[in-house]
Amino acid sequence: TKASMELKAVKTVECEAGFTRVCPSGAGGSCPDGMFNFCPYNGSPAAAEDSWACSCLQTRMLELDVQAGLNPLGECRGECICMSGDMEAITKKQKPTFFGPKEMPSYCNN
C-alpha cells in the first residue's frame, strides 16, 4: 500500500481598503507571515494558540485601540493578537503623557 498526502491551500483573509487583518496569536506569540504580535495591557503571548478565525477590523478604530494599549476585540479581552505588519509603526508613535489604561480595568475581572 502506498500512502500519499495532499496539502490544501489555506485561504488568506484579504481586507478591503480601510480595514486591517487581525488574527489569533499562535503558540508563544507566533503570527502568520507579514503580521506582528500585539499584546494589550503590556501582556505576554500565551503558550497555547487561540482558535478564532481571522477577521478584518476598521483600520482607524484599530489605530486608536493600539495607541491606547487596548485589545481591539474588546476592552476586557487580554489576549495577544496578530495584526497586519503595516500597523506596527503606530505602536512606536509618541503618546501624550497621560494616555490610555496601563492595565485591564477592574470591572473586567467580575
N, CA, C and O atoms as CSV, one atom per row, in Angstrom:
chain,resi,resn,atom,element,x,y,z
A,1,THR,N,N,0.847,-1.182,0.000
A,1,THR,CA,C,0.000,0.000,0.000
A,1,THR,C,C,0.880,1.227,0.000
A,1,THR,O,O,1.821,1.340,0.786
A,2,LYS,N,N,0.566,2.128,-0.876
A,2,LYS,CA,C,1.350,3.359,-0.997
A,2,LYS,C,C,0.530,4.522,-0.415
A,2,LYS,O,O,-0.613,4.758,-0.805
A,3,ALA,N,N,1.146,5.229,0.520
A,3,ALA,CA,C,0.460,6.359,1.155
A,3,ALA,C,C,0.753,7.643,0.386
A,3,ALA,O,O,1.837,7.816,-0.172
A,4,SER,N,N,-0.206,8.517,0.365
A,4,SER,CA,C,0.015,9.819,-0.271
A,4,SER,C,C,-0.577,10.901,0.625
A,4,SER,O,O,-1.481,10.651,1.423
A,5,MET,N,N,-0.053,12.083,0.474
A,5,MET,CA,C,-0.519,13.191,1.283
A,5,MET,C,C,-0.837,14.361,0.365
A,5,MET,O,O,-0.061,14.698,-0.529
A,6,GLU,N,N,-1.983,14.968,0.599
A,6,GLU,CA,C,-2.399,16.114,-0.209
A,6,GLU,C,C,-2.425,17.349,0.683
A,6,GLU,O,O,-3.036,17.331,1.752
A,7,LEU,N,N,-1.772,18.408,0.255
A,7,LEU,CA,C,-1.775,19.651,1.011
A,7,LEU,C,C,-2.867,20.562,0.485
A,7,LEU,O,O,-2.998,20.760,-0.723
A,8,LYS,N,N,-3.642,21.109,1.390
A,8,LYS,CA,C,-4.696,22.035,0.995
A,8,LYS,C,C,-4.226,23.459,1.250
A,8,LYS,O,O,-3.640,23.760,2.290
A,9,ALA,N,N,-4.488,24.308,0.304
A,9,ALA,CA,C,-4.093,25.701,0.460
A,9,ALA,C,C,-4.980,26.370,1.503
A,9,ALA,O,O,-6.197,26.182,1.518
A,10,VAL,N,N,-4.348,27.154,2.373
A,10,VAL,CA,C,-5.094,27.896,3.378
A,10,VAL,C,C,-5.430,29.248,2.784
A,10,VAL,O,O,-4.547,29.970,2.322
A,11,LYS,N,N,-6.715,29.588,2.800
A,11,LYS,CA,C,-7.144,30.854,2.225
A,11,LYS,C,C,-6.810,31.998,3.177
A,11,LYS,O,O,-7.183,31.970,4.349
A,12,THR,N,N,-6.116,32.990,2.669
A,12,THR,CA,C,-5.765,34.163,3.455
A,12,THR,C,C,-6.895,35.173,3.373
A,12,THR,O,O,-7.419,35.456,2.296
A,13,VAL,N,N,-7.260,35.708,4.524
A,13,VAL,CA,C,-8.300,36.725,4.563
A,13,VAL,C,C,-7.741,38.009,3.967
A,13,VAL,O,O,-6.742,38.535,4.457
A,14,GLU,N,N,-8.365,38.512,2.929
A,14,GLU,CA,C,-7.970,39.780,2.321
A,14,GLU,C,C,-8.958,40.835,2.784
A,14,GLU,O,O,-10.166,40.600,2.800
A,15,CYS,N,N,-8.443,41.996,3.159
A,15,CYS,CA,C,-9.306,43.061,3.660
A,15,CYS,C,C,-9.436,44.182,2.639
A,15,CYS,O,O,-8.492,44.488,1.910
A,16,GLU,N,N,-10.607,44.783,2.597
A,16,GLU,CA,C,-10.868,45.926,1.722
A,16,GLU,C,C,-10.118,47.149,2.236
A,16,GLU,O,O,-9.635,47.152,3.369
A,17,ALA,N,N,-10.020,48.167,1.424
A,17,ALA,CA,C,-9.379,49.430,1.834
A,17,ALA,C,C,-10.076,49.968,3.078
A,17,ALA,O,O,-11.304,49.952,3.169
A,18,GLY,N,N,-9.285,50.444,4.032
A,18,GLY,CA,C,-9.848,50.980,5.271
A,18,GLY,C,C,-10.032,49.937,6.354
A,18,GLY,O,O,-10.499,50.251,7.449
A,19,PHE,N,N,-9.664,48.685,6.054
A,19,PHE,CA,C,-9.771,47.609,7.028
A,19,PHE,C,C,-8.437,46.894,7.137
A,19,PHE,O,O,-7.678,46.843,6.169
A,20,THR,N,N,-8.145,46.341,8.308
A,20,THR,CA,C,-6.871,45.678,8.577
A,20,THR,C,C,-7.123,44.263,9.075
A,20,THR,O,O,-8.043,44.031,9.860
A,21,ARG,N,N,-6.316,43.328,8.626
A,21,ARG,CA,C,-6.428,41.914,9.000
A,21,ARG,C,C,-5.940,41.710,10.435
A,21,ARG,O,O,-4.870,42.186,10.814
A,22,VAL,N,N,-6.739,40.997,11.220
A,22,VAL,CA,C,-6.414,40.663,12.603
A,22,VAL,C,C,-6.639,39.161,12.770
A,22,VAL,O,O,-7.680,38.636,12.372
A,23,CYS,N,N,-5.661,38.472,13.360
A,23,CYS,CA,C,-5.735,37.024,13.537
A,23,CYS,C,C,-5.393,36.646,14.972
A,23,CYS,O,O,-4.807,37.443,15.704
A,24,PRO,N,N,-5.762,35.415,15.380
A,24,PRO,CA,C,-5.371,34.974,16.713
A,24,PRO,C,C,-3.863,34.775,16.786
A,24,PRO,O,O,-3.223,34.436,15.791
A,25,SER,N,N,-3.313,34.987,17.954
A,25,SER,CA,C,-1.888,34.767,18.179
A,25,SER,C,C,-1.644,33.265,18.288
A,25,SER,O,O,-2.392,32.549,18.954
A,26,GLY,N,N,-0.602,32.806,17.633
A,26,GLY,CA,C,-0.252,31.395,17.706
A,26,GLY,C,C,0.460,31.078,19.010
A,26,GLY,O,O,0.678,31.969,19.831
A,27,ALA,N,N,0.818,29.835,19.206
A,27,ALA,CA,C,1.519,29.416,20.415
A,27,ALA,C,C,2.799,30.226,20.591
A,27,ALA,O,O,3.596,30.347,19.661
A,28,GLY,N,N,2.993,30.775,21.781
A,28,GLY,CA,C,4.190,31.558,22.069
A,28,GLY,C,C,4.246,32.874,21.329
A,28,GLY,O,O,5.311,33.487,21.262
A,29,GLY,N,N,3.136,33.334,20.768
A,29,GLY,CA,C,3.104,34.629,20.092
A,29,GLY,C,C,3.450,34.594,18.620
A,29,GLY,O,O,3.705,35.642,18.026
A,30,SER,N,N,3.466,33.415,18.015
A,30,SER,CA,C,3.772,33.335,16.586
A,30,SER,C,C,2.619,33.909,15.764
A,30,SER,O,O,1.451,33.783,16.130
A,31,CYS,N,N,2.977,34.539,14.649
A,31,CYS,CA,C,1.988,35.156,13.762
A,31,CYS,C,C,2.219,34.711,12.324
A,31,CYS,O,O,3.331,34.324,11.967
A,32,PRO,N,N,1.178,34.762,11.497
A,32,PRO,CA,C,1.348,34.467,10.068
A,32,PRO,C,C,2.327,35.462,9.428
A,32,PRO,O,O,2.567,36.541,9.970
A,33,ASP,N,N,2.878,35.093,8.290
A,33,ASP,CA,C,3.801,35.973,7.564
A,33,ASP,C,C,3.170,37.336,7.320
A,33,ASP,O,O,1.987,37.437,6.996
A,34,GLY,N,N,3.978,38.387,7.480
A,34,GLY,CA,C,3.514,39.737,7.215
A,34,GLY,C,C,2.700,40.341,8.350
A,34,GLY,O,O,2.109,41.409,8.192
A,35,MET,N,N,2.666,39.656,9.502
A,35,MET,CA,C,1.909,40.159,10.646
A,35,MET,C,C,2.825,40.251,11.860
A,35,MET,O,O,3.889,39.632,11.896
A,36,PHE,N,N,2.398,41.035,12.860
A,36,PHE,CA,C,3.174,41.123,14.100
A,36,PHE,C,C,2.248,40.887,15.287
A,36,PHE,O,O,1.028,41.012,15.185
A,37,ASN,N,N,2.868,40.540,16.418
A,37,ASN,CA,C,2.128,40.226,17.630
A,37,ASN,C,C,1.921,41.495,18.461
A,37,ASN,O,O,2.874,42.229,18.724
A,38,PHE,N,N,0.677,41.751,18.872
A,38,PHE,CA,C,0.347,42.891,19.725
A,38,PHE,C,C,-0.321,42.362,20.989
A,38,PHE,O,O,-1.319,41.645,20.923
A,39,CYS,N,N,0.246,42.725,22.149
A,39,CYS,CA,C,-0.303,42.295,23.434
A,39,CYS,C,C,-0.802,43.517,24.195
A,39,CYS,O,O,-0.002,44.372,24.576
A,40,PRO,N,N,-2.122,43.614,24.425
A,40,PRO,CA,C,-2.660,44.749,25.167
A,40,PRO,C,C,-2.262,44.687,26.635
A,40,PRO,O,O,-1.901,43.626,27.145
A,41,TYR,N,N,-2.329,45.816,27.301
A,41,TYR,CA,C,-2.040,45.916,28.735
A,41,TYR,C,C,-0.645,45.397,29.081
A,41,TYR,O,O,-0.428,44.871,30.173
A,42,ASN,N,N,0.306,45.547,28.141
A,42,ASN,CA,C,1.677,45.085,28.341
A,42,ASN,C,C,1.742,43.606,28.716
A,42,ASN,O,O,2.609,43.185,29.482
A,43,GLY,N,N,0.814,42.826,28.167
A,43,GLY,CA,C,0.753,41.396,28.442
A,43,GLY,C,C,1.796,40.613,27.669
A,43,GLY,O,O,2.602,41.187,26.935
A,44,SER,N,N,1.776,39.313,27.836
A,44,SER,CA,C,2.693,38.408,27.146
A,44,SER,C,C,1.880,37.363,26.389
A,44,SER,O,O,0.779,37.005,26.810
A,45,PRO,N,N,2.422,36.870,25.269
A,45,PRO,CA,C,1.701,35.841,24.499
A,45,PRO,C,C,1.489,34.570,25.319
A,45,PRO,O,O,2.335,34.195,26.130
A,46,ALA,N,N,0.367,33.924,25.102
A,46,ALA,CA,C,0.063,32.667,25.787
A,46,ALA,C,C,0.859,31.520,25.175
A,46,ALA,O,O,1.285,31.581,24.022
A,47,ALA,N,N,1.045,30.486,25.965
A,47,ALA,CA,C,1.764,29.309,25.469
A,47,ALA,C,C,0.927,28.556,24.442
A,47,ALA,O,O,1.467,27.962,23.509
A,48,ALA,N,N,-0.402,28.582,24.616
A,48,ALA,CA,C,-1.303,27.885,23.692
A,48,ALA,C,C,-1.833,28.845,22.639
A,48,ALA,O,O,-1.903,30.053,22.865
A,49,GLU,N,N,-2.196,28.311,21.513
A,49,GLU,CA,C,-2.689,29.155,20.427
A,49,GLU,C,C,-4.190,29.380,20.550
A,49,GLU,O,O,-4.920,28.497,21.000
A,50,ASP,N,N,-4.651,30.568,20.147
A,50,ASP,CA,C,-6.082,30.866,20.127
A,50,ASP,C,C,-6.684,30.258,18.859
A,50,ASP,O,O,-5.964,29.965,17.904
A,51,SER,N,N,-8.005,30.070,18.853
A,51,SER,CA,C,-8.610,29.339,17.735
A,51,SER,C,C,-9.689,30.091,16.963
A,51,SER,O,O,-10.380,29.476,16.151
A,52,TRP,N,N,-9.861,31.378,17.177
A,52,TRP,CA,C,-10.885,32.093,16.413
A,52,TRP,C,C,-10.365,32.419,15.016
A,52,TRP,O,O,-9.156,32.418,14.785
A,53,ALA,N,N,-11.263,32.693,14.102
A,53,ALA,CA,C,-10.886,32.941,12.706
A,53,ALA,C,C,-10.385,34.377,12.512
A,53,ALA,O,O,-10.824,35.286,13.217
A,54,CYS,N,N,-9.478,34.579,11.570
A,54,CYS,CA,C,-9.009,35.916,11.226
A,54,CYS,C,C,-10.190,36.758,10.743
A,54,CYS,O,O,-11.157,36.236,10.188
A,55,SER,N,N,-10.093,38.056,10.964
A,55,SER,CA,C,-11.152,38.942,10.500
A,55,SER,C,C,-10.556,40.292,10.108
A,55,SER,O,O,-9.371,40.547,10.323
A,56,CYS,N,N,-11.384,41.141,9.536
A,56,CYS,CA,C,-10.968,42.476,9.116
A,56,CYS,C,C,-11.647,43.506,10.016
A,56,CYS,O,O,-12.873,43.539,10.117
A,57,LEU,N,N,-10.850,44.336,10.660
A,57,LEU,CA,C,-11.373,45.387,11.525
A,57,LEU,C,C,-11.091,46.742,10.900
A,57,LEU,O,O,-10.126,46.896,10.151
A,58,GLN,N,N,-11.922,47.715,11.203
A,58,GLN,CA,C,-11.751,49.055,10.641
A,58,GLN,C,C,-10.408,49.626,11.107
A,58,GLN,O,O,-10.147,49.701,12.307
A,59,THR,N,N,-9.563,50.026,10.163
A,59,THR,CA,C,-8.203,50.467,10.447
A,59,THR,C,C,-8.149,51.634,11.417
A,59,THR,O,O,-7.340,51.611,12.346
A,60,ARG,N,N,-8.972,52.644,11.239
A,60,ARG,CA,C,-8.917,53.822,12.115
A,60,ARG,C,C,-9.224,53.456,13.559
A,60,ARG,O,O,-8.567,53.951,14.475
A,61,MET,N,N,-10.208,52.599,13.774
A,61,MET,CA,C,-10.541,52.164,15.138
A,61,MET,C,C,-9.409,51.314,15.715
A,61,MET,O,O,-9.087,51.419,16.899
A,62,LEU,N,N,-8.818,50.484,14.882
A,62,LEU,CA,C,-7.693,49.651,15.295
A,62,LEU,C,C,-6.519,50.525,15.732
A,62,LEU,O,O,-5.884,50.247,16.749
A,63,GLU,N,N,-6.226,51.581,14.966
A,63,GLU,CA,C,-5.141,52.504,15.322
A,63,GLU,C,C,-5.375,53.117,16.701
A,63,GLU,O,O,-4.450,53.192,17.510
A,64,LEU,N,N,-6.590,53.551,16.971
A,64,LEU,CA,C,-6.907,54.171,18.262
A,64,LEU,C,C,-6.742,53.178,19.414
A,64,LEU,O,O,-6.205,53.526,20.466
A,65,ASP,N,N,-7.201,51.948,19.214
A,65,ASP,CA,C,-7.068,50.920,20.251
A,65,ASP,C,C,-5.605,50.586,20.512
A,65,ASP,O,O,-5.194,50.475,21.667
A,66,VAL,N,N,-4.817,50.425,19.456
A,66,VAL,CA,C,-3.404,50.084,19.609
A,66,VAL,C,C,-2.666,51.210,20.331
A,66,VAL,O,O,-1.866,50.944,21.228
A,67,GLN,N,N,-2.922,52.454,19.955
A,67,GLN,CA,C,-2.277,53.588,20.621
A,67,GLN,C,C,-2.636,53.637,22.098
A,67,GLN,O,O,-1.800,54.013,22.919
A,68,ALA,N,N,-3.861,53.266,22.454
A,68,ALA,CA,C,-4.308,53.281,23.851
A,68,ALA,C,C,-3.891,52.020,24.605
A,68,ALA,O,O,-4.078,51.939,25.819
A,69,GLY,N,N,-3.321,51.022,23.893
A,69,GLY,CA,C,-2.914,49.778,24.529
A,69,GLY,C,C,-4.075,48.843,24.813
A,69,GLY,O,O,-3.960,47.950,25.652
A,70,LEU,N,N,-5.196,49.038,24.122
A,70,LEU,CA,C,-6.388,48.212,24.313
A,70,LEU,C,C,-6.453,47.105,23.272
A,70,LEU,O,O,-5.876,47.221,22.191
A,71,ASN,N,N,-7.153,46.043,23.604
A,71,ASN,CA,C,-7.379,44.981,22.642
A,71,ASN,C,C,-8.535,45.403,21.737
A,71,ASN,O,O,-9.621,45.692,22.240
A,72,PRO,N,N,-8.339,45.447,20.425
A,72,PRO,CA,C,-9.415,45.853,19.520
A,72,PRO,C,C,-10.604,44.892,19.501
A,72,PRO,O,O,-11.642,45.212,18.922
A,73,LEU,N,N,-10.470,43.729,20.121
A,73,LEU,CA,C,-11.582,42.779,20.196
A,73,LEU,C,C,-12.510,43.105,21.354
A,73,LEU,O,O,-13.583,42.513,21.476
A,74,GLY,N,N,-12.107,44.041,22.204
A,74,GLY,CA,C,-12.917,44.446,23.348
A,74,GLY,C,C,-12.040,44.787,24.531
A,74,GLY,O,O,-11.002,44.162,24.748
A,75,GLU,N,N,-12.457,45.776,25.293
A,75,GLU,CA,C,-11.656,46.283,26.407
A,75,GLU,C,C,-11.328,45.214,27.452
A,75,GLU,O,O,-10.282,45.286,28.097
A,76,CYS,N,N,-12.190,44.247,27.622
A,76,CYS,CA,C,-11.976,43.203,28.636
A,76,CYS,C,C,-11.296,41.953,28.073
A,76,CYS,O,O,-11.237,40.926,28.750
A,77,ARG,N,N,-10.796,42.027,26.872
A,77,ARG,CA,C,-10.072,40.900,26.262
A,77,ARG,C,C,-8.577,41.155,26.447
A,77,ARG,O,O,-8.056,42.153,25.950
A,78,GLY,N,N,-7.895,40.277,27.147
A,78,GLY,CA,C,-6.488,40.482,27.443
A,78,GLY,C,C,-5.522,39.724,26.561
A,78,GLY,O,O,-4.311,39.919,26.670
A,79,GLU,N,N,-6.031,38.848,25.674
A,79,GLU,CA,C,-5.118,38.018,24.892
A,79,GLU,C,C,-4.393,38.815,23.801
A,79,GLU,O,O,-4.876,39.844,23.329
A,80,CYS,N,N,-3.230,38.310,23.424
A,80,CYS,CA,C,-2.456,38.919,22.346
A,80,CYS,C,C,-3.099,38.574,21.006
A,80,CYS,O,O,-3.767,37.549,20.873
A,81,ILE,N,N,-2.893,39.432,20.026
A,81,ILE,CA,C,-3.425,39.207,18.682
A,81,ILE,C,C,-2.331,39.475,17.658
A,81,ILE,O,O,-1.326,40.117,17.962
A,82,CYS,N,N,-2.531,38.985,16.462
A,82,CYS,CA,C,-1.651,39.275,15.338
A,82,CYS,C,C,-2.372,40.257,14.436
A,82,CYS,O,O,-3.569,40.117,14.188
A,83,MET,N,N,-1.650,41.247,13.946
A,83,MET,CA,C,-2.262,42.175,13.002
A,83,MET,C,C,-1.287,42.487,11.889
A,83,MET,O,O,-0.080,42.285,12.018
A,84,SER,N,N,-1.830,42.980,10.799
A,84,SER,CA,C,-1.058,43.279,9.602
A,84,SER,C,C,0.182,44.101,9.950
A,84,SER,O,O,0.107,45.050,10.731
A,85,GLY,N,N,1.312,43.731,9.369
A,85,GLY,CA,C,2.591,44.367,9.665
A,85,GLY,C,C,2.625,45.857,9.421
A,85,GLY,O,O,3.421,46.559,10.045
A,86,ASP,N,N,1.779,46.367,8.525
A,86,ASP,CA,C,1.809,47.803,8.260
A,86,ASP,C,C,1.250,48.613,9.434
A,86,ASP,O,O,1.340,49.841,9.424
A,87,MET,N,N,0.677,47.952,10.440
A,87,MET,CA,C,0.183,48.640,11.638
A,87,MET,C,C,1.264,48.782,12.708
A,87,MET,O,O,1.076,49.520,13.675
A,88,GLU,N,N,2.380,48.094,12.552
A,88,GLU,CA,C,3.400,48.080,13.610
A,88,GLU,C,C,3.965,49.462,13.904
A,88,GLU,O,O,4.293,49.754,15.054
A,89,ALA,N,N,4.085,50.312,12.904
A,89,ALA,CA,C,4.642,51.654,13.111
A,89,ALA,C,C,3.830,52.461,14.116
A,89,ALA,O,O,4.390,53.291,14.832
A,90,ILE,N,N,2.534,52.234,14.180
A,90,ILE,CA,C,1.685,53.011,15.095
A,90,ILE,C,C,2.002,52.686,16.551
A,90,ILE,O,O,1.716,53.495,17.434
A,91,THR,N,N,2.587,51.518,16.818
A,91,THR,CA,C,2.942,51.161,18.194
A,91,THR,C,C,4.120,51.989,18.691
A,91,THR,O,O,4.347,52.080,19.898
A,92,LYS,N,N,4.869,52.592,17.778
A,92,LYS,CA,C,6.038,53.394,18.143
A,92,LYS,C,C,5.737,54.898,18.154
A,92,LYS,O,O,6.613,55.710,18.451
A,93,LYS,N,N,4.502,55.257,17.832
A,93,LYS,CA,C,4.111,56.659,17.797
A,93,LYS,C,C,4.115,57.234,19.213
A,93,LYS,O,O,3.629,56.598,20.148
A,94,GLN,N,N,4.661,58.427,19.363
A,94,GLN,CA,C,4.718,59.052,20.683
A,94,GLN,C,C,3.313,59.334,21.193
A,94,GLN,O,O,2.450,59.806,20.452
A,95,LYS,N,N,3.096,59.035,22.476
A,95,LYS,CA,C,1.785,59.225,23.086
A,95,LYS,C,C,1.834,60.399,24.062
A,95,LYS,O,O,2.894,60.710,24.606
A,96,PRO,N,N,0.697,61.048,24.283
A,96,PRO,CA,C,0.642,62.079,25.312
A,96,PRO,C,C,1.014,61.475,26.671
A,96,PRO,O,O,0.936,60.259,26.846
A,97,THR,N,N,1.412,62.302,27.622
A,97,THR,CA,C,1.876,61.830,28.924
A,97,THR,C,C,0.867,60.938,29.627
A,97,THR,O,O,1.234,59.863,30.102
A,98,PHE,N,N,-0.383,61.347,29.708
A,98,PHE,CA,C,-1.395,60.558,30.402
A,98,PHE,C,C,-2.394,60.027,29.384
A,98,PHE,O,O,-3.429,60.650,29.147
A,99,PHE,N,N,-2.094,58.889,28.784
A,99,PHE,CA,C,-2.938,58.376,27.715
A,99,PHE,C,C,-3.194,56.895,27.896
A,99,PHE,O,O,-2.256,56.100,27.964
A,100,GLY,N,N,-4.448,56.525,27.974
A,100,GLY,CA,C,-4.841,55.121,27.948
A,100,GLY,C,C,-4.524,54.332,29.197
A,100,GLY,O,O,-3.641,54.700,29.972
A,101,PRO,N,N,-5.245,53.254,29.387
A,101,PRO,CA,C,-5.041,52.399,30.558
A,101,PRO,C,C,-3.759,51.581,30.433
A,101,PRO,O,O,-3.391,51.145,29.342
A,102,LYS,N,N,-3.099,51.384,31.540
A,102,LYS,CA,C,-1.888,50.559,31.564
A,102,LYS,C,C,-2.200,49.132,31.989
A,102,LYS,O,O,-1.373,48.232,31.839
A,103,GLU,N,N,-3.405,48.933,32.523
A,103,GLU,CA,C,-3.824,47.594,32.903
A,103,GLU,C,C,-5.314,47.430,32.630
A,103,GLU,O,O,-6.041,48.408,32.454
A,104,MET,N,N,-5.747,46.193,32.598
A,104,MET,CA,C,-7.140,45.928,32.308
A,104,MET,C,C,-8.033,46.551,33.393
A,104,MET,O,O,-7.737,46.413,34.580
A,105,PRO,N,N,-9.114,47.229,33.007
A,105,PRO,CA,C,-9.998,47.844,34.001
A,105,PRO,C,C,-10.543,46.812,34.984
A,105,PRO,O,O,-10.804,45.670,34.607
A,106,SER,N,N,-10.715,47.214,36.248
A,106,SER,CA,C,-11.147,46.288,37.295
A,106,SER,C,C,-12.504,45.657,37.004
A,106,SER,O,O,-12.744,44.513,37.391
A,107,TYR,N,N,-13.401,46.386,36.324
A,107,TYR,CA,C,-14.724,45.816,36.056
A,107,TYR,C,C,-14.673,44.631,35.100
A,107,TYR,O,O,-15.661,43.907,34.975
A,108,CYS,N,N,-13.547,44.414,34.422
A,108,CYS,CA,C,-13.426,43.274,33.522
A,108,CYS,C,C,-13.214,41.972,34.293
A,108,CYS,O,O,-13.423,40.888,33.749
A,109,ASN,N,N,-12.807,42.073,35.536
A,109,ASN,CA,C,-12.489,40.877,36.325
A,109,ASN,C,C,-13.673,40.356,37.134
A,109,ASN,O,O,-13.501,39.480,37.982
A,110,ASN,N,N,-14.854,40.874,36.886
A,110,ASN,CA,C,-16.038,40.432,37.643
A,110,ASN,C,C,-16.576,39.135,37.135
A,110,ASN,O,O,-17.566,38.628,37.662
